[in-house]
Structure formats: structure tokens, C-alpha cells
Amino acid sequence: MSDNKIQDQIKALIVEKVLVGVDPAEISNDSELVAELGLDSIQIIGLIGGLEEEFDIVLEDDDLDFELFSTINNLAKLVKGKL
């Protein structure tokens, strides 16, 4: 699966489950999920569950590093590594 496809799926997941009503075009691949988009800990937990379901992966405790969840690009790298 290509990086762009993974990034697009993550953006779609964020606007569907976490930031309902936000246009995916407003989210860049370098947007800071916490600092710019305002995701809180509850939303991050929802995002983790959504990623596991969407990509049929399991995120281990070691994967739950703040840096990995900082941007769409970092999440895409994490997901691609799990696929």
C-alpha cells in the first residue's frame, strides 16, 4: 500500500471518528495532531482503535510513542511498518 493511500485513509479516519465535520483537505500530512488540530488523550485513544480496525493491525504498548502520533506522516510510517 502506498504512503499516499495510507495518509489519505488516516485523514479520512480522523474526520470520521475524531474531528467530525472537518474537511480532510484542511489537514496536511505535517499537521501536528495535538498542537494544531487539538486532539486530546481521549481522541488519541479513539484514533488508535480506528487505526487498528481500519488497517487490521495491532498497536503494541511500544508503538504508543508520542512522537509516532505527532503527525499524519509519522502515523503513516507506523501503519506501513505494521502492514
PAVOGU-625415 format. One record per residue (C-alpha): residue number from 1; residue in one letter; x, y, z. Coordinates in Angstrom, 1 decimal. Example, Ala and Ser with C-alpha at 12.3 -4.5 7.8 and 13.67 -1.06 7.14 Angstrom:
2
+------+------+--------+--------+--------+
! resi ! resn !     xx !     yy !     zz !
+------+------+--------+--------+--------+
!    1 !    A !   12.3 !   -4.5 !    7.8 !
!    2 !    S !   13.7 !   -1.1 !    7.1 !
+------+------+--------+--------+--------+
***
This chain:
83
+------+------+--------+--------+--------+
! resi ! resn !     xx !     yy !     zz !
+------+------+--------+--------+--------+
!    1 !    M !    0.0 !    0.0 !    0.0 !
!    2 !    S !    1.4 !    3.4 !   -0.9 !
!    3 !    D !    2.2 !    6.1 !    1.6 !
!    4 !    N !   -0.3 !    8.5 !    0.0 !
!    5 !    K !   -3.1 !    6.0 !    0.3 !
!    6 !    I !   -2.3 !    5.3 !    3.9 !
!    7 !    Q !   -2.1 !    9.1 !    4.6 !
!    8 !    D !   -5.5 !    9.6 !    2.9 !
!    9 !    Q !   -7.1 !    6.8 !    4.9 !
!   10 !    I !   -5.7 !    8.2 !    8.2 !
!   11 !    K !   -7.1 !   11.7 !    7.3 !
!   12 !    A !  -10.5 !   10.2 !    6.5 !
!   13 !    L !  -10.4 !    8.2 !    9.7 !
!   14 !    I !   -9.6 !   11.4 !   11.7 !
!   15 !    V !  -12.5 !   13.4 !   10.2 !
!   16 !    E !  -14.9 !   10.4 !   10.5 !
!   17 !    K !  -14.2 !    9.4 !   14.1 !
!   18 !    V !  -12.3 !   12.1 !   15.8 !
!   19 !    L !  -12.7 !   15.6 !   14.3 !
!   20 !    V !  -16.2 !   15.2 !   12.8 !
!   21 !    G !  -17.1 !   17.9 !   10.3 !
!   22 !    V !  -13.5 !   18.9 !    9.5 !
!   23 !    D !  -12.6 !   18.9 !    5.8 !
!   24 !    P !   -9.8 !   16.4 !    5.2 !
!   25 !    A !   -8.2 !   18.9 !    2.8 !
!   26 !    E !   -7.6 !   21.2 !    5.8 !
!   27 !    I !   -5.3 !   18.5 !    7.3 !
!   28 !    S !   -1.8 !   18.4 !    5.9 !
!   29 !    N !    0.5 !   15.4 !    6.3 !
!   30 !    D !    2.7 !   17.5 !    8.6 !
!   31 !    S !   -0.2 !   18.9 !   10.7 !
!   32 !    E !    0.6 !   18.4 !   14.4 !
!   33 !    L !   -2.3 !   16.3 !   15.7 !
!   34 !    V !   -2.2 !   17.7 !   19.2 !
!   35 !    A !   -0.7 !   21.2 !   18.8 !
!   36 !    E !   -2.5 !   22.2 !   15.6 !
!   37 !    L !   -5.6 !   20.0 !   15.4 !
!   38 !    G !   -6.2 !   19.9 !   19.1 !
!   39 !    L !   -6.6 !   16.2 !   19.6 !
!   40 !    D !   -6.8 !   15.3 !   23.3 !
!   41 !    S !   -5.9 !   12.0 !   25.0 !
!   42 !    I !   -9.5 !   10.6 !   24.6 !
!   43 !    Q !   -9.4 !   11.4 !   20.8 !
!   44 !    I !   -6.0 !    9.8 !   20.5 !
!   45 !    I !   -7.3 !    6.6 !   22.1 !
!   46 !    G !  -10.2 !    6.7 !   19.6 !
!   47 !    L !   -7.7 !    7.1 !   16.8 !
!   48 !    I !   -5.7 !    4.1 !   18.0 !
!   49 !    G !   -8.8 !    1.9 !   17.9 !
!   50 !    G !   -9.7 !    3.3 !   14.5 !
!   51 !    L !   -6.3 !    2.7 !   13.1 !
!   52 !    E !   -6.3 !   -0.9 !   14.3 !
!   53 !    E !   -9.7 !   -1.5 !   12.8 !
!   54 !    E !   -9.1 !    0.3 !    9.5 !
!   55 !    F !   -5.8 !   -1.3 !    8.8 !
!   56 !    D !   -6.3 !   -4.6 !   10.6 !
!   57 !    I !   -3.2 !   -4.1 !   12.7 !
!   58 !    V !   -2.4 !   -4.3 !   16.4 !
!   59 !    L !   -0.6 !   -1.5 !   18.1 !
!   60 !    E !    1.5 !   -2.7 !   21.0 !
!   61 !    D !    2.5 !   -0.6 !   24.0 !
!   62 !    D !    5.9 !    0.1 !   22.4 !
!   63 !    D !    4.1 !    1.7 !   19.4 !
!   64 !    L !    2.3 !    4.2 !   21.6 !
!   65 !    D !    5.1 !    6.8 !   21.5 !
!   66 !    F !    4.1 !   10.5 !   21.4 !
!   67 !    E !    6.4 !   11.1 !   18.5 !
!   68 !    L !    4.7 !    8.4 !   16.4 !
!   69 !    F !    1.4 !   10.1 !   17.0 !
!   70 !    S !    2.5 !   13.6 !   16.3 !
!   71 !    T !    1.7 !   13.9 !   12.5 !
!   72 !    I !   -0.1 !   12.1 !    9.7 !
!   73 !    N !    3.3 !   11.3 !    8.2 !
!   74 !    N !    4.5 !    9.6 !   11.4 !
!   75 !    L !    1.3 !    7.7 !   11.7 !
!   76 !    A !    1.6 !    6.5 !    8.1 !
!   77 !    K !    5.1 !    5.2 !    8.8 !
!   78 !    L !    3.9 !    3.4 !   11.8 !
!   79 !    V !    1.0 !    1.8 !    9.9 !
!   80 !    K !    3.1 !    0.9 !    6.9 !
!   81 !    G !    5.6 !   -0.8 !    9.3 !
!   82 !    K !    2.7 !   -2.9 !   10.8 !
!   83 !    L !    1.2 !   -4.0 !    7.4 !
+------+------+--------+--------+--------+
***
